[in-house]
């Protein structure tokens, strides 16, 4: 019999993945061209050509022992040094290889951080709406996730409610900017206010509160929006990064953590994340992909396609009477439902072969998420279905 904790995880398994699987079943029934699957944030843009070329060069021209062998649990030192130097050049930071830990994607990195930091019943605060797996990651290590309610309609942090959630048990705070599911980006002013609150509460409680910035969408921003580098505004910041979206490599599971020297107990934390990487069973991040990303740090996927999809979907839905905030980054559109029950709305949308993810999966009922990292032709085909849905609710 499986453990009680796993029973709970199975019961609350990812709605996003369930919708994705349902989409495949519907495609067999109705034809792929007649199903409009906006469920999964799976990049439709191909990786830069340099990535494939780098893979081939490394595989066929470098010694196998330098590509496929074990290394330090934190990753190859030369790879980490290249990442540190790249960050220093881009953001005027002062990192070295010691501040970089290679991870099995952003998800693996977050689990390593929580394994390192959390004691049972320690609390981690997050702003709704948020990526639902955060709750599972925290509960993996017997922590407790505390949720700051959504701040409508801007979805910027509600600092009054945020302060109410902080106490002596607070070990960490998670932010995700650009945000999944809203596409909102936190400004410099927002981060300064966040840092002010955290510094005040650290002094009040006599504890360390770590700010964990989950940044898989950092490179996907529009309209010249700036994404501030969080370590410059709050010293107890840990960055989690992934190349899944910036290089369209979600299945390769490669990312890194940034652990600045300024962290409270920095040396102890750096040692612990190294050990946590091993004992969680990752052992190390994928060796080949470490080598590849180190040579592709200046490469980016062209986001013009995502931007066109953003403009098309946001423009059409807004004209049909849907209420949604225009995304500043990532590739999601968060839409207010025409009835309070977002689960019922999702079921209604399925009748039109629209696959949307309920906002309650992100701790924000009354909304749905659409992932527009899809073929633009599918978006065009889906628009009549969105219009029919609005008409059935008497909106258009």
Secondary structure as UniProt FT lines:
FT   HELIX           4..11
FT   HELIX           15..30
FT   HELIX           32..34
FT   STRAND          36..37
FT   HELIX           49..61
FT   HELIX           64..67
FT   TURN            73..74
FT   HELIX           77..91
FT   HELIX           97..99
FT   STRAND          100..103
FT   HELIX           105..117
FT   TURN            120..121
FT   STRAND          123..127
FT   HELIX           133..139
FT   TURN            140..142
FT   STRAND          144..148
FT   TURN            152..154
FT   HELIX           159..165
FT   TURN            168..169
FT   STRAND          170..176
FT   TURN            180..182
FT   HELIX           188..205
FT   STRAND          210..214
FT   TURN            216..219
FT   TURN            223..224
FT   HELIX           230..232
FT   TURN            235..236
FT   STRAND          237..242
FT   TURN            244..248
FT   HELIX           250..252
FT   STRAND          255..259
FT   TURN            261..262
FT   TURN            264..265
FT   HELIX           266..279
FT   TURN            280..281
FT   HELIX           287..294
FT   TURN            297..298
FT   HELIX           304..320
FT   STRAND          323..324
FT   TURN            330..331
FT   STRAND          332..336
FT   HELIX           342..350
FT   TURN            351..353
FT   STRAND          354..355
FT   STRAND          357..358
FT   HELIX           359..362
FT   TURN            365..366
FT   STRAND          367..371
FT   HELIX           376..392
FT   TURN            393..394
//
